[in-house]
Amino acid sequence: MKSTIQQFLRDEEGAAAIEYGLLAGLISVMIITGATLMGTSLKGIFTTLSTVLQTANTSAATH
């Protein structure tokens, strides 16, 4: 019985699987965060571009 418990405590295969799972989770969070930030930035760029084009269109229509 004692040797079975010692063998269980020395077994590290489960720990490696947990570490890989945590690493995959962290990478997923980083990808989601990066995509969200990039999406927000792109939204700002397209909003500015739309405003500039609308202003140019309005100016061209009045001349």
ZIZI-V529637 format. One line per field, one symbol per residue. ss: DSSP state (h for helix, s for strand, l for the rest). phi: phi as a letter, one per 30 degrees, with the letter a starting at -180 (. if undefined). A space follows every 50 residues. Layout:
ss->???
phi->???
//
This chain:
ss->lhhhhhhhhhllhhhhhhhhhhhhhhhhhhhhhhhhhhhhhhhhhhhhhh hhhhhhhhhhhhl
phi->.ddddddddddcdddddddddddddddddddddddddddddddddddddd ddddddddddddc
//
